[in-house]
């Protein structure tokens, strides 16, 4: 069997995820089989099992994607970068792909009410996203950019709900512009705007 390079394997994995998304969007989780996904991706079933052990693992990977990039591999240099990402990735009005993803997410949540297996997968995915948000919040606290009056856990969970809430607002054509988004965040998070200035002054004083 020929050796495949990393990019080839990543592209193949992404192809499976995108095919699964299209199938689940049209058929729902229960009616989407591994073979259905393979037919959609135009890949052999054996190829799928190189990357995923079953369709629930594909769903987990699908949930942790944003703009075709694994969320757990994303790097944000600053709190502002993170805010910009949260707002842009939730804009379902201007991005048809995000709208479809959001609607699929809602349909899966509805289907999970009668499907214990799916409910367990979605609960685990929610835990992963919560952990992802929490990790980044901790990063920005450690960098001295923000403070969390309500504590890390409560703020991370609230921000996770906010990410879903923006989509719901937009689904019904309610405005959630940059100013409103920032105002909502300010209830949860205190931004230390003078941290950079203070650090610069301290360095200059030390140098003298």
C-alpha positions, 0 to 999 in steps of 0.5 A: 500500500503506498505511503500517503503524506499528511496533507493527503490524509487530512484532505481525506478526513475533511472530505469524510466530515463534509460528506457526513455533514451533507448526509446528516443535514438531509437525512438526520443522524439515525438514517445516515449510515457509514455507507451513506457517508462513503457514497457521498464522499465517493470513498471506500468504507475501509478508507473511512475506518482509517480515520474514524471508528464509527459515525458518532466519532465523525459527528464529534469531529464535525461539531468541533470544526469552524470554517473547515478548521479543527477548533482545538488547533486554533490559536488566538494571540489576544482576547480581541482576536478571540472575540472577533472569531466568536462573532464572525463564526456565529454570523449565520445571516451572511454565511450560508454554510454557517446557517446550514450548520446551525440548522443541522445542530438544531435538528440534531438536538430535536432528534436527540430527544428520542435517541439516547445514543445521539443525546450522549454524543451531543452532550460529550460534544458540548462538554468539549466546546465548553472545555475549549472556551474555558481553556481560551478564557484561562489563557487571556486571564493569564495574559492579564487581558481580562478578569472574570468576576463570575469565575472561570466555570460560570463565564465559560458556560455563559459564553458557550450559551451566548455562542448558540444564542447569537445564532438563534437571534439571527435565525429570527432576523434579530440584530446582534451587531458588534456593539450589542455583542460587546455589550453582552460580553461586558456583563461577563468579562472585564477587559483590562484595557490599560494592561499593555500601557502599564506593562510598557511603562513598567519596562521603561522604568526598569530600563532606566 
